[in-house]
């Protein structure tokens, strides 16, 4: 999986986890949602670890183990990226 695919995967898992979290706020006894939340959370954590091992840390708030703090300066910041629009 390349960098772009891995980041898309992380974003999808983050969305799923948030959505399930909101669902569980309303239906805290739903066993299927609890099971799905645990599964998605594990996949999210695994994907984030793989990304950080290959491409550097995802956050700057101390939750990432990064032996190369300069890696933040290698990639463009979000506002520096060119947006590709689909026609």
C-alpha positions as a Python dict, from the first residue, in 0.01 Angstrom:
ca = {
    (1, 'X'): (0, 0, 0),
    (2, 'X'): (149, 336, -99),
    (3, 'X'): (144, 655, 109),
    (4, 'X'): (-175, 795, -46),
    (5, 'X'): (-369, 469, -11),
    (6, 'X'): (-257, 428, 348),
    (7, 'X'): (-363, 784, 437),
    (8, 'X'): (-702, 731, 273),
    (9, 'X'): (-742, 414, 475),
    (10, 'X'): (-660, 602, 798),
    (11, 'X'): (-912, 874, 716),
    (12, 'X'): (-1183, 614, 646),
    (13, 'X'): (-1115, 433, 974),
    (14, 'X'): (-1120, 765, 1162),
    (15, 'X'): (-1459, 846, 1010),
    (16, 'X'): (-1596, 500, 1090),
    (17, 'X'): (-1469, 519, 1448),
    (18, 'X'): (-1620, 863, 1502),
    (19, 'X'): (-1951, 758, 1351),
    (20, 'X'): (-1966, 446, 1568),
    (21, 'X'): (-1873, 653, 1871),
    (22, 'X'): (-2165, 887, 1808),
    (23, 'X'): (-2395, 589, 1755),
    (24, 'X'): (-2282, 435, 2083),
    (25, 'X'): (-2355, 765, 2261),
    (26, 'X'): (-2720, 705, 2172),
    (27, 'X'): (-2729, 325, 2192),
    (28, 'X'): (-2465, 226, 2451),
    (29, 'X'): (-2595, -129, 2489),
    (30, 'X'): (-2565, -223, 2120),
    (31, 'X'): (-2325, -518, 2118),
    (32, 'X'): (-2276, -513, 1739),
    (33, 'X'): (-2170, -148, 1748),
    (34, 'X'): (-1933, -215, 2039),
    (35, 'X'): (-1776, -503, 1849),
    (36, 'X'): (-1746, -297, 1530),
    (37, 'X'): (-1595, -4, 1722),
    (38, 'X'): (-1326, -226, 1874),
    (39, 'X'): (-1246, -379, 1535),
    (40, 'X'): (-1229, -43, 1355),
    (41, 'X'): (-1021, 109, 1636),
    (42, 'X'): (-769, -174, 1607),
    (43, 'X'): (-749, -134, 1229),
    (44, 'X'): (-705, 241, 1269),
    (45, 'X'): (-428, 197, 1522),
    (46, 'X'): (-250, -60, 1302),
    (47, 'X'): (-278, 161, 994),
    (48, 'X'): (-144, 462, 1182),
    (49, 'X'): (151, 260, 1312),
    (50, 'X'): (234, 134, 963),
    (51, 'X'): (211, 488, 822),
    (52, 'X'): (434, 632, 1093),
    (53, 'X'): (694, 357, 1047),
    (54, 'X'): (711, 419, 672),
    (55, 'X'): (647, 792, 634),
    (56, 'X'): (685, 968, 968),
    (57, 'X'): (458, 1088, 1243),
    (58, 'X'): (98, 1193, 1191),
    (59, 'X'): (62, 1426, 1489),
    (60, 'X'): (286, 1663, 1678),
    (61, 'X'): (122, 1625, 2017),
    (62, 'X'): (350, 1365, 2167),
    (63, 'X'): (135, 1064, 2086),
    (64, 'X'): (364, 953, 1805),
    (65, 'X'): (693, 780, 1865),
    (66, 'X'): (926, 943, 1619),
    (67, 'X'): (1301, 919, 1625),
    (68, 'X'): (1325, 1177, 1344),
    (69, 'X'): (1145, 1497, 1449),
    (70, 'X'): (1270, 1675, 1136),
    (71, 'X'): (1036, 1460, 927),
    (72, 'X'): (769, 1726, 977),
    (73, 'X'): (959, 1954, 741),
    (74, 'X'): (992, 1707, 452),
    (75, 'X'): (634, 1699, 328),
    (76, 'X'): (428, 2002, 231),
    (77, 'X'): (178, 2136, 482),
    (78, 'X'): (-188, 2077, 396),
    (79, 'X'): (-232, 2431, 262),
    (80, 'X'): (75, 2388, 41),
    (81, 'X'): (-61, 2084, -140),
    (82, 'X'): (-214, 2118, -481),
    (83, 'X'): (-575, 2012, -495),
    (84, 'X'): (-666, 1783, -779),
    (85, 'X'): (-1021, 1823, -891),
    (86, 'X'): (-1205, 1544, -1062),
    (87, 'X'): (-1387, 1649, -1377),
}
